[in-house]
C-alpha cells in the first residue's frame, strides 16, 4: 500500500511516503489514548476555540490548501477552493452547535429523576477516500473531536500530502498532539488498529468491498461502525419539469468533481414526454466541456484522480457496450496525456447488463426514457445502492410525494443530491449505514448514558 502523490494531469510522481513501523503505530495508539484522557475533560469552549482556529486557517490560506488538492487528485481549482471553504464551514458549524447537540436530555419518569447524558467513547479510527480529501476528513473528525473523542485516520494512499496537511492544520490550530493523528499504515496494520482495545469505534467512507472487510473485522471486535459506501443516484424528471434548468443541474450533478462522487447524478430517468428534448440538450451541454489543466479556470473537464480510475471506468463502458448498450462519446477528443475519460452517455442499458447495477465514477451517464412515474421509481429503486436521489418537477408537493417513494438516505427536489454541514449525510442498503454531519452525525460515537436518581424510600 504505497503512499504516493501523483499528479493525474501530468503523470508526475510528486512525493512518496513510507509506511510506519509497528513500533511507530504502537507509539501513536498510546499517545492517542493518553491524549483522550485529557481532551475529554476540556470544556466545549476550549475545544471550540481550537476548532474555530482551524476554520480560520482554512479560509485565510484557502488558495494554498486548494492548490494541493488540485495537484494531488486533479480536482478543478475552483472546486478545490469550494471544498476548502465547505470544510471550514463544518469546523464552524460544530464549534457553534456541538454543546447544544449533546446537552443532557431529561426523561419524565414516575420515580425520581432521570436524564440521558452524552459522553465521548475514546479513540476512533477513520478510513477515508481520495475524492474529497479535506471534506471527508472534516466530516468524520470535526464532530468527534468536539465531543471529546480523539481520532486516528488512514487516508487514501493517493492523497498523502493532503492527509499530512490536515493533520498539520489541527496542530497549528492548537490541538494537543494525539487529538488528530494521520497514519500511513499497511493493510495488515489497519486490522491491528481495529482490533486494538484502545480503539472504540471505526468509520469508513469507501467501496462496498472495503466496507464489508472493515465491518466484518470491527464486528468480530464488537465495535461500533459507520459506513458510507457507493451510490448510483437517480435523477427523475417529470413531464412538467423545466427542461433547461433540469439539464443544467443534471450536468452539474454528473460532472461535479469530474463525476467522482458517491452522490453524483449517475442515472437519468426522464419522462418520455420530455426525454428527446432533454437528451438533446444534455448531449449539447456535455459536448461543450473543455478538457485541460485543472489549475486553469477555463477547464471544465479535468482528469480523473488517477490513471487506474480512468482505466476502470473505460473498462466498465466497454463491458456495457459488449452487453448491448449504446455508448455515445461527446465533445472534442480529450488529451492523450493525463487520466482523462471522454464524456459518454450510455443508452439502451438493459436490466441484465452488468453496468445496470454498477456505480460509474466519472464523466459517464446512464440515460433511461420512462413511461410514467411508477416506472421511474421502479428503476430508481432497482439497485443495491440507496444513497441519494433527485426529483425535478414544477409541482413541489408532488415532488415530495415521489421523494418519499425513493429508497435512499437522501432525496433532493429540484437539485442534485449535495451536502452542507447542517444536512445529515448517509444511505441505506449497500450504500452503508449511519449518518455524518448535522445533529445526527455527532451522535454516532457517543455514549448515551442513562443516569437515574431514585429516592431511597421509593417503593419497589
Buried (B, 14 or more C-beta within 10 A) or exposed (E): BEBBBBBBBBEEEBEEBEBBEEEBBEEBBEBBBBBBEEBBEBEBEEBBBBBBBBBBBBBEBBEEBBBBBBBBBBBBBBBBBBBBBBBBBBBBBBBBBBBEBBEEEEEEEEEEEBBBBBEBBBBBBBBBBBBBBBBBBBBBBBBBBBBBBBBBBBBBBBBBBBBBBBBEBBBEBEBBEBBBBBBBBBEEBBBBBBEBEBBBBBBBBBBBEBBEBBBEBBEEBEBBBBBBBBBBBBBBBBBBBBBEEBBBBBBBBBBBBBBBBBBBBBBBBBBEBBBEEBBEBBBEBBEBBEBBBBBEEEBBBBBBBBBEBBEBBBEBBEBBBEBEBEBEBBBEEBEEEBBBBBBBBBBEBEEEBEBBBBBBBBBBBBBBBBEEBEBBBEBBBBBBBBBBBBBBBEEEEBBEEBBEBBBBBBBBBBBBBBBEBEBBBBBBBBBBBBBBBBBBBBBBBBEEEEEEEEEEEEEE
